Amino acid sequence: MRELGHRTHADLDGGDSRSVQIVEIAIDALDITGIRPFWKAVMGYADEPGASGPKDPLVDPVSQSPAIWFQQMAEPRPQRNRIHFDVSVPHDEARRRIQAALDAGGVLVSDAQAPAFWVLADAEHNEVCVTTWQGRDN
């Protein structure tokens, strides 16, 4: 690999290195079957090849972004989620992606900043923003 100019590790600040890593996103849910279609639609993801059930991961069909999997919760969490995703899409893709997410059980939380971003949520109130480059100068 080195002869070809490829590396299998990253050089970090301070001279340390680490091996290649994979990042996955886990979403805690009470009703995985109920929210999984929303995340599939809003992210533009697909079922993992060979997947057979609702707990199987969702994957980026062009392998650019991390897989998403769902972890079963036993009881609801009363506090608001402390992270959310921003999914930046081409401006001419945003409305189709938003509609797909709404059709999959999502809700529109706010479109006050559209077309810069729309805030959506799944049925368990986990939020995601669909963003574009438009309206960013306002």
PyMOL commands that set and color helices and strands:
alter all, ss='L'
color gray80, all
select helices_A, chain A and resi 2-4+13-15+32-43+91-103
alter helices_A, ss='H'
color red, helices_A
select strands_A, chain A and resi 9-11+17-19+24-29+46-47+58-59+67-72+85-88+107-110+117-121+127-131
alter strands_A, ss='S'
color yellow, strands_A
deselect
rebuild
show_as cartoon
